[in-house]
């Protein structure tokens, strides 16, 4: 019987998000594909250091027990099969239970996301993430930051995932009003539409899937904790609360910051990943917690 992914939380992760491949990527950008391939084959027995997404992937796999199989991690990489041996050797070294991969040898990854029922795609490649968002798949550009130490031996007891609101969990409709017409017009619009739920954004389905997983556990032993960390404040807060209520979605902590810097709140929350659409927030946050930027959906017509 074939494995069904419909009832799993499926995470697609690129090799450069899972492992530290910045030096190798520099070879690719500066010296070309042939030199990159030769380097990877020559060093295929050298174990890669963990990347920004490594702790999250390791923690998500702990949700799978003998009685429950809740998550599936799939390597989705532009590497070829020939250059992927170093990646799989590193996966084996760290005892990660990852056996499935899509290795597309430079082709676009986005057509395969729906085939694998992908709920979330993490990559350091902006083009790949943009194509995923355009294909209505939750995706984030992993921010690799030298100031954020990644330790392969660290264990996460409770996975903590933080989201921005507009253009991430919710659509960017209200954000566009703010950008075009300013704060007063935004607040007026949100006050007038407080009882009208916001439209879903690229991460709405992922939040709903996480909420379903949370409900499978006793309240005092839930392995995932979520937070909404938004620049909204009163009076724009009401519409957010009513939207989550209308969606019947569980979110554990909500921070209406009204312009206060997000990074220290995220550090206090202990985020294992933070998703935001604005680089001004992910750049500062990535120094303290693993972060990923969510690009705006582009009209491909």
N, C-alpha and C positions, 0 to 999 in steps of 0.2 A: 504494500500500500504506500502511495506517495505521501510525502509530508505536506500537510496543509498549513499555510501561513496566515489564513484569514483571522484566526483567533489568537495570534501572537503579536507582541510588540516587536516589529521588525525594524532594526537599525542598520542602515547602510553606512559604512564608514570607509573613507579612503585610507590608503596606506600612510599618507602624509599627515592625516589627522590622528591615526592610531599610534604611529611611531615618529620619532624625530628624523625626518629626511630632508631637513633644510639644506645641508651641505650637498647632498645628492641632487636636490632640485636646482641648486646653483650651477652644478656641472651641466645639467640638462639645458638651463637657460643660456649659459655662457659658451658651452662647447658643443652642444647639440645632442641629438638622440643617440648616435652611435657611441659617443664617449660615455654617455650615461649608462647605456646597456652594458658596455664593456666593464665599467666600474662595478655595477651591481653583480655581474657574474663573477668578477674577480673577488669580490668581497661577500659572496653569498653565504659564507659560513660565519661571518662577523655579525654578532647579535646587535640589533638596533636598540637604541635607547627609547623609552616610552615617550609618546607624544601627548599633546594636550588632552585628547579624548580617551587616552588609555585608562585612567582611573574610573571614568564613567562606564566604559565598556566592561571592565572587570567587575564592577559593582552590579551592573545589569544582569550579568550572567549568574550572579549569586541568587537571583530570583527563581532560577530553575532548580527544582528539587526533584526527588524521586516521584513525588506525587503531583507536582505542578511544573508544566513547561510553558513559561509565560513569554520568554523573549528569544529572539533569534538575531544574531549578529552576522552580517554578511560583508565581506570585503568587496568593495566596489572601486576598482582601480583602473587607470589607464595604462598600467603596466601590461606587458605581454606575459604569457605563461613562462617564457624563458627567463624573464627578469624578476619573477615573483618568488623564486625559491628563497631568497633572503627574507622576504616578508613571512613566509610560512615557517621558516626555521626559527624566526624570532617569536612567532605565535606559539610554537611548540615549546620554546625555551621558557616562556612565561606561563605555560600551562593554561592558555586561553582556549576555551572550547569553541573554536571557530573553524568550521570545516567547509563552509560554502563561500564561493567567490564569483564575481563577475569581472573577468580580466579582458578588457576590450581593446588593448594595444593601440591606444591613441584615439579611438572612436568616441562618440558621445555616449555618456552613461545614462542620460535621462530616459531613453526609450525602455531601459530595463528596470527602472524603478517601479513601475506599475506591475511588471511581470513578477517581481519579487514581493509585491504587496507592501512596499516600503512605507513605514510611518514617519521615519526621520532619516535624512541623509546629511552626514557631516563630512566636510571636505575642506581642504585649504585652497582649493582651486575655485576662484570666483566665478569663472565661466560655467563650470559644472554645477555650482550651486544656483546660479541664475537660471540655468536651463531647468533645474529641478523645480524651482519656485514657479517658473512659467508653466510647468506641467502639473501644477497644483499639488506638489509634494512639499511637506515641511522640510526645510533645509537651512543650514547655517554654515557660514564661512568661519572655520576655526581660526581663532587668533592665537598664534604662537608667540609667546613673550618670554624673553630670557629671564625676567625677574620672577617668573612663576615656576618654582621647582616642582618637578614631577617625579614621584618616588613609586617604583613598581611594587614595593612591598606594603604600601599604605592600604589599609582596609577601610572601606566605607560601610558603616553600620546602617545608615539610612541615606538613601539617594535624595539629594536636594536639587530641585530644578526650578530655576527662576525665569520668568518671562516678563518682557515689556508688554504693554497693552496694545496701543494703536499700531497697526501695520505688522503685528506679530500674532497675538491671540485674536484681536479684532481686525476688521478691514482698515484700510488707510483713508476711508472717506472723511472722518473727522480730522485726521492729521493734515489732509490736503487743505481743508478750510483754514486750519491754523496757519499753515505755511503761506497761503495766498492772501488771507484777509486779516490775520493777526489774532491775538489772544482774546480780545473782547468779542469778536465775531464767533470765535470758537466756543467760548463760554455761553454766549447767547444761544447758539445752535444746540449745545448739549443740554442746556436748561429746558429749552422748548421741546426737546426730544427725549427727555429723561425716561419716559415710560415706553419708548420704542427701543427694543433690543438692538444693539449694534450688529452689523453683519459680521459673519465669520471671516477671520483672517487665515493666513497660511498655517498657523499652529493650533487652530481651534480643534481640529480632529485629533491631533496628538494629545492635547489637554484632556479631551473626552476619553481617549483610550487610557490614559494614565489614571483618570478618575475611576474607570471600570476596574483596573487592576487594584487600586487602593481598596475598593469595596470587597475584594476577595479575602481581606485580612481583618483580624480583630482590630478595633480602634486603637488599642494600646500596643500594637505590633505591626503597624503599617510601614513597609520598607521604603516608601517613596513619599516625600513631602514636597509640596509645590508652593510657589510664591508668585504673586503679581507685583512687580516693582515698576511703577508708572510715574511719569512726571505730572499726571493729572492731580488735581486737588479739588476741594469744594469751589464751585458748585458742580464741576464736571464729574464728580465721583459717583453720583446717584445712578447715572446711566450704566456705568460699569457694574455696579452691584445688582441692578435689575436684570442686566443681560446675563450674568452668571446664574442668577436665580431662574431665568427663563430657560437657559440651557440645561438646568439641573446638573451643573458641574461642580464638583468639589474642588475648592482651592483653599489651601491651609492658611496662608498668610498673605495679607494685602498691604502694600505700602503706597500711600498717596503722597508723593514727595514734593510736588509743586515747585520743582526747580532745584531741590537739594541734590547734591551729587549722589549717584546711585552706588558707587563702588564700595563705600564703607558699610552701607546697609547690606549689600550682597556678601561682604566679608563676614558681617555679624550673623547673617542667615546661614552661612557656610555653604554657599552654592557650589555644586559640583559641575554645573553648566548654567550659563546665563545667555538668553537670547534677546537681542535688541536690534532694531532696524537702523540705529544711528551710530556711526563710527565714533562720535564724540563720547558716547557712553561705553561702547565695547573696548575702545582703546585704553581708557582709564581703568575699567573693571578688569581687563585681562592681566593687569599687573598683580591682582589680588586673587581672582578666581578664574577658572576656565570659562571662556566666553566665545560667543559666535555671533557674527553679524548676519542679519536676515535682509537680503536685498528686496527692493520693491519689485512686484510682478510687472513684467513688460508686456505690452500688447504686441503679439507676434503676427497679427494679421497684416 
